[in-house]
Amino acid sequence: MRDTEALAKQAEAFFSAHSGVSLMALGAGEHAESMCLSPLGLPATYMPAERNLELATQYLALNQFAFGGIGVPRWVLSDLYLMPGAIGLLRCPARMLKPELRVHLGLADEEPAIGAAYYAAPSMTPGLFIGVSLLSFLPGTGAGAWVKTLTLRMLRATRLRGVAQWDNPSVRVHARLGPLRLVGRVPGGHEYGERTFVYETDVSDGARVAEAMERRLSLEPTRRIAVTDLPALSALLDRAEAGEALYLVPPGVQDGHVLVREGAH
């Protein structure tokens, strides 16, 4: 990883501004030695899932609360999240969560709760991870972007592929790490297939990620396409699948339009 000094200072500022928030990872115990547990020089606590059932159960409840009918089933959490990898967590006192969420979890104000979480699955390609699930229950803090950034650092990822919908606010969070190169459609389809796309982010350059995190990465779009113009967006994916370099530039979506840059960025 290159040039991480600015990014490390930003991360320190995030934790200073939100006292009580701590960084953790939850996964099979044997993965601890493969993880970077000092991402950007910050301490991270590894929680072996075999001995932390309560934490795993809380994550499951939050995932299902956030995603409803497509929330992760328990067997998928065990077999496809925790056994092959690890979930990055930002933990905090329950009082920092919304009241309805505290009630849903049955937590008192000072009990520990998951404030944000991110899971990226390992792939066949070294250094490439597949973004699966991003949760954040600390609105207005930037926790979603930080749990994603720090989890990828713990995983030693250099590239990330993820799935998003054109009209989903999460696109702005994903673009906090830099331009999103359009890859194409989701292999095998998706519940929201007509408005879903696969993107890739290069996270190997810490200085560039730092610029993007501060919204200082200035890249002018060459096209602005309404998130409701599905035929035009589908044509973009045709071009991406044919090998053309197309990017969503930060902040990704603005005023109901996808910000597209054609060519090199």
N, C-alpha and C positions, 0 to 999 in steps of 0.2 A: 504494500500500500504506500502511495506516495504523498508527501506534503500534507501531513495531517495536523500540523500545529494550529492552524486557524479553526479547523473543525473541532479539535480538542477543546479549545477555548470556548467555542459555542456550546459544546456539551456541558462543560463545567458551569457555564452561566445558566443553562437550563436547570440543572440540579440545585444550584444556589437559589434560584428564583422560586423553586418548588420544594421546599424543605419537607422531609418526610417521604419523598419519592426515592425508591432504591431500585437498582438494576439486578435482575435475576434471569436465570435460564432454567427451564424445566424439561428434562428428557431422561432417557435411559441412563442409568448410572455410569455405564461404561464409556459414554461419550464425553465425560468431563475432561479427560486428558487431551481430547482432540479440539476442544474449544479454546478460543482466546478469551480468558476471563478477566482481562484488563483492557477492554476495547477503548482506544483513545486515552489510555492511562487511567481509566475509571474502574473502580472495583465492581465486579459482578459476582454474585453468589450462585453456585450451581446447586440445583435442587433435584436429587435423584427421584424420578417419578415413582420408583418402587417403594420409597419410604415417605412419600409426600402425597398420599391419596387425597387428602382434603384440598390441597392446592390444585391438583388435577381436576377434581370434581367442581371446584369453583370456576376454573377455566371453561369446563364443559358447559356449565350453567350460563356463563356469560356469552359464549359463542352461540348457544341456542337462543338466548334472549335477543342477541343482535341480529341473527340471520333467520330466525323463525323456522319455516319449513325446510330450509336448506342448511340448517345448522348441522355441525358435525355430530354423527352418532358416536356412542361411547367406544364401539369396537374400532372405528376409524381413528379416533384419538389415540388409542393404544397401539394399533397395528401400523398406522401410516404416519402418525405425527411423532409419538414418543419413542417408539422402537428404532426408527431409522434416523431420527434427528432430535431437535430441541426447539422449544418455544421460548422466545425472548419475552420477558415480562418487565413492566414497570409497576412496582408494588407501592401502595400508599395506605394511609389510614382511611377507613371506610367513609369518614366524614367528608372526604374530598370528592366523593361520588355524588351523583344526583340522588335525592331522597328516594325516588321510586326504585332505583336500583339497589340501594341499601335495604329497602323493604323486601325486594325480590330475593336478595341473598340472605336475609335474616341476620344482618351484621349490626353490631353496635358501632358507635362513631369511631372508637379507637381501635377496633379490630382490623387486622391487615386484610387488604383487598387488592385485587388486580385492577389497576387503573388503565392499563393499555397492554396489548399483547400482539406479537407478530410471529407467524410461522412461515418459513420458506423451506421447501423440500429439496433435498440433494438431488442432483441429476446425474446422467451418465457422463456429462462433460465436466472435467475438473474445473473448479472455480465458479461454475454456473449453478445458481439455485433458482427454484421456481416458487414465486410468491403464491401463497395459498390463502392466508387469512390475516387480516389486519383489523384489530379492535382498539377503540379508544373511547374511554368514558370520562375523559378530563378535557372537556371542550374549552377552546380558547387558550390552551397551554402549549400547543405544538407537540403534545405527547405522541400522537400518531406517527409523525415524521421521525421523532427521536427513537421510538421503540423499533421502528423499521431500520433506521440507520445503524443503531447499536447492535441489533440482532445480526445484521449482515456482517458487521465487524467481528462479532463473536464467532460467526460461522466461517470467517476468512473468505467470504465471497468476493469475487472480482466482477461478476456480471449477474444480473438478475433478469429473469423473465417473469412477467405477471399477466394477469387477466383483469380487464376492467370494462366498464360500460361507458360509452361516450358521455352520457348524461348523469353519471354518478359523481357526487362531490369528491369521492376518494381520488379522482384523477388529479386534483390539485395537490393532494398529499403525496401521491406517487411522483409528481413532477417536482416536488421539493428536493429530490435527490439528483435532478438533472433532466436533460431532454429524454423523451421516451421514443426510442426508435420503433416504428411500426413493423411488426413481424408478419401479421396476418390474422387469420381466423383461428378459433380454438379447435385443436384436434379433437375429433369425436363429437363436436357440438357442445351446446351449453343451454341451460334453461332460458337464458336471455340472448340467444344466439344472434338475432338480427341487429342487436345494438352492442355487441361484445367484440373486443379485439385483444390480441396478444401484443405486448410491448416488451422491449428490452432496454435496460439501463446499465451503463458502464459505471460501476462504483469503485473502480480501482484508483482513481485520482482524487485524493482527499481534498486538494485545493479547489478543484472544480465542484465537488459536492458541497464544500463550505460556501462557495459563491451561490450555488443554487439554494441552499438552506436559508440564506439571508436574502433571497430574491434579488441577488445582484448579478445573476447570470443573464446578460442582456442579449437575447437572440430574437430578431424580428421574424414574425411569421410571414410567409409568402401567400398564404391563403387562410381565410377564416370561414369555417363551414358550420352551419347551425347544427346543434346536437340532434335536432329532429329530422335533418335531411339524410335519411338512411340510405337512399340510392347513391348520393355523392360520397358518403362515408364508406359504403361498400366498394365503390370504385377505387377509393384510396387503398383499401386492403388488397384489391386485385393488383394494383401497382406494386405494393410492398411485397406481395407473394411472388411477383415477377422479378424481384431483385432491386427495385428502385429504392434509393435512400430517402425515407420520409420520416419526419420527427414531429412529435408534439412538443412544443417548446414551453418552458415555464411561463405562466402557471398552468399550462395545459388546456384549461377551459376558462373562458372569460365572457361574461354577458351572454351566456347561452350559446357560445360558439367555440368550436375546437380550433386551437391555434396550430396550424400546420406549417412546417418549414420543409421545403423541397430542396434536396441536395445536401451538400456538406454542412456541418454545423460547427 
